[in-house]
């Protein structure tokens, strides 16, 4: 005979209270240092360039504080990101310095990590985390050029990168497939910004009941605000944010979920992609009104997008399939 | 939040004063029933915490606290102790940012809740003078948070104790002072760099009623 556990009325009332107590203090990244800043990244400024390559399951991105790296002695900001197609991100930020031959080094001041853990509930997820590097991590680098592409070696690991403007040139905003490719590309930048928000994607987000503002890598800012209670509302507000040199984000994404991480999203984000050949940029808007969040992540519904004046509907699963292999194949 | 917590304290103080004025001519005579009647106390005091984390960092927080105490029993009884405290100063010497300064100034959110449920003993020291001591389960939670800085928060559990002295200046009213302390070896949040051990200590004075 199988017994079933039936909770007394007392315990049925006690369990939600204990859950709320646990949620009151749930920054999984730990007890932090007193006086530790939420955001240590400084904006690079206008003189930057972004370089990318496709890997089997990831997109590798470099943002360098130089307009034309690999052609002369240079120094500036250095950001490297590995964005997995499932939205997991590993990122490092610091500075670089090279001589006229392109040989030099980096100083990495902070590394970031976000793991996509849909199999876990919000209470069990790690969330986005920042690791301050004291002393900074030093890497040897070698910059060079292969026609229009950048050759970059980090600690002896060589790679050839394509400029982001060339990737944007290959996009076609007038077709369903092109709209999906743009969706994937802009979400890569979206996920990079979320990785710097400590606790993002987990219950550590409750720390943002006091809203925090974060700096963009190239320009702009974004603000994270949470309204707590039995239903948790989150607003991600972007103001001229550029984490990649040639793409800008503006707008607000609003999410309202219950304690199980389930609920709707709403509002919209506008992406401006600077086209290298056309005077007008590609304008791409994602509307979030028809998307459902399940267990703390996109889990149902669809995205409606305005792709430079053309309306398309995209399946929600595209958010966990972000890559640019369709326009920049692996090995190119 | 401070104002919301001060209102119940003020209400308790007003009630205690009203009872005192209303029966000012009635002496605080010793009585078996009154001595062992349930008592409620509200107080104000100083609360300090020291704790160590897995990374070996040592933190200290110093807070203003509002206390609430309850006793019911005869020689032995149930003691409840609760606090709402507000860290004002903090320090983390020798690690991290080597912080030492005003939490009240630097952080927008700085609060904590502390409570113990204890088995206690009552000692009558003299006429109208009583000592209550107890030990039991202790639970506390605090959060220090700001838009610009990372959060420091913990929910810990352990063993706590209270020693409270009570003087009956009226048949239904008394004043008192207490010392509360605890040792919490359990951090209930599964996060990185957990609290390894936490020591809170409280010194407070209070006013209360008994019937």
Interface residues (C-beta under 8 A of the other chain):
Chain A: X21 X22 X24 X25 X26 X27 X28 X29 X30 X31 X32 X33 X34 X35 X36 X37 X38 X124 X129 X198 X204 X207 X209 X210 X211 X212 X213
Chain B: X53 X57 X59 X90 X91 X92 X95 X96 X97 X99 X101 X103 X106 X108 X109 X141 X142 X143 X144 X145 X146 X147 X148 X149 X150 X151 X152 X153 X154 X155 X188 X189 X190 X191 X192 X193 X194 X195
